[in-house]
Amino acid sequence: MDLILWRHAEAQEHPNGLEGQQGDAKDMARRLTPKGEKQALRMARWLDRQLPQGTRIYASPAQRTEQTVAALGRKVRVVPVLSPEGDPAALLELAQWPNGRSPCLIVGHQPTLGQVVARLLNLRQEDCAIRKGAVWWLRHRQRGGHSQTVILTVQTPELL
């Protein structure tokens, strides 16, 4: 199974500062900056060429994630479990990791996405930061009777 994690592109700052404000109405309404719009478009063009048919696509209900994934131009399901205060276990359950039958693209937030990567790669949670607009593409496979998670690619908008 493939799990593709896409962090939203650069967004406007929270009007009251970010500390302790994630998930409130003002945070959920933050939009992409002009730079963020360009990041989303660059990454969407790359993803459009790479994503397999039948990829399930889910996004957080935050405005910045919806704008990010809209650049892809594909059918997206917006789900509250992917909100900024999201739980890594709930994200993995939604994706049906590791036994899902089709690839899954999740558009979400830090620190949840980084916590998912850390969990799947057996890293300390604070060791995995995902840059704004970046994609981490992970694959679950069986090798020699053991389950493995491998990184297929990490892409940032600046590299495309």
Buried (B, 14 or more C-beta within 10 A) or exposed (E): BBBBBBBBBBBEEBEEEEEEBBBEEEBBEBEBBEBBBBBBBBBBEBBEEBBEEEBBBBBBBBBBBBBBBBBBEBEBEBBEBBBBEBBBEBBBEBBBBBEBEEBBBBBBBBBBBBBBBBBBBEEEEEEBEBBBBBBBBBBBEEEEEEEEBEEEEBBBBEEB
